[in-house]
Amino acid sequence: MYSLIRPLLFRLDPDLSHDLAQWFFRRQTLWQTLSPIYAHEDPILETNLLGLTVQNPIGLAAGFDKNAQIAKSMMALGFGFVTVGSVMRNARKGNPKPRIARRSAEQALVNSMGLPSQGVKKIQDTLRTLNHDRPVIISIGGHSIEDYRVVMDNVSEFADAIEVNISCPNVEHGTEFAEDPHLFQELAQELASRKSKPILVKIPPYSIDEEEKMLEIISTCLRSRFEGISATNTLKVNEPKISMKQGGLSGKPLLRETNRIVRRIHQETDGKLAIIATGGVFDEWNAFDLICDGANAVSLYTAMIYRGPGVVRKLKTGIARLIRERKFHSLSEARGSRFRQ
Ligand SMILES: Cc1cc2nc3c(=O)[nH]c(=O)nc-3n(C[C@H](O)[C@H](O)[C@H](O)COP(=O)(O)O)c2cc1C
């Protein structure tokens, strides 16, 4: 079905097709009616993520549901968990359009959304009406420790877990905390002292040369008793087609680096931090490989654009098949198996 719609959508300007998709996904009743088409749960996929039971390890990555308006539709598509946000303290328009470019040959996008948000107060009202039966992770953004603190304090009661986004390449100072481990330590200390829900930290795609810095961030997470890492956000690249001329690359080109980073974190922490692997997950082999590398779950954004809403079901049936073919009894048994062979 999506293979019929996609050529039409891809003929439209990317910002317009993004807005159109958001409009469709806000028709939550429609998606709930369609959910039997997308539903496919297999008990072998049930797993524990951050102390929560998730029916399957496929999540929606941050940024697709910035204001908690389409979470129910995403659950109807069969995602095991949904990330809402990044939620900002104050309402923001984000960067001027055009702010999304396609790189279709690579199955990638470059975006410079610039963290548009309705602001935490408005989003709180929406979250209040969101009754959900699958975990909701709320991604929080900010420009200062105070911003993160205020947003976390205001959304925690609605969240099953908090994802601290320190890795947005599309706003000024968006990666400051990821670049400076001392600054991150201050942020972590403040958030740890107020936390009431499991915390994940969303990191940028650190290059091999930056791995030492990444490991400092990871050890601060362990010391702060944070529960996990989301690896990773988009990669900063030049892109003449968008107004800011630079943006975050997402999709297939990220996958190899996602694998490297997941492996390194799993090895370094002995599996003590939960890992949500994000970046270039398009099919069951990508997802299963990341799980064998040490990820507890995966999340995706760009694959929804290139593969359509049916991608979630395809991933789930495929991962369940791979678990059985490789003679594992459960998903958690497969996690990190790369290091046990
Ligand atoms: C248009 C767009 C907006 C995004 N907005 C956010 C955001 O608000 N917060 C965040 O942490 N990540 C954001 N991301 C990054 C995704 O969550 C994800 O980390 C990244 O796209 C890599 O995964 P993918 O290859 O499956 O898309 C955004 C990505 C895209 C494409």
The ligand as an ORCA input file, in Angstrom:
! r2SCAN-3c Opt
* xyz 0 1
  C      12.909     15.387     11.221
  C      13.607     14.839     12.435
  C      13.400     15.429     13.679
  C      14.051     14.921     14.824
  N      13.821     15.503     16.038
  C      14.417     14.984     17.151
  C      14.152     15.520     18.439
  O      13.330     16.429     18.616
  N      14.814     15.000     19.491
  C      15.712     13.963     19.382
  O      16.285     13.516     20.373
  N      15.962     13.420     18.157
  C      15.341     13.903     17.065
  N      15.583     13.333     15.844
  C      16.563     12.242     15.725
  C      15.896     10.854     15.741
  O      15.252     10.620     16.962
  C      16.943      9.751     15.514
  O      17.868      9.783     16.559
  C      17.697      9.908     14.199
  O      16.838     10.336     13.174
  C      18.374      8.607     13.764
  O      17.432      7.568     13.605
  P      16.833      7.160     12.143
  O      17.999      6.860     11.273
  O      15.964      5.957     12.440
  O      16.039      8.309     11.678
  C      14.930     13.823     14.698
  C      15.118     13.227     13.434
  C      14.467     13.711     12.318
  C      14.692     13.040     10.982
*
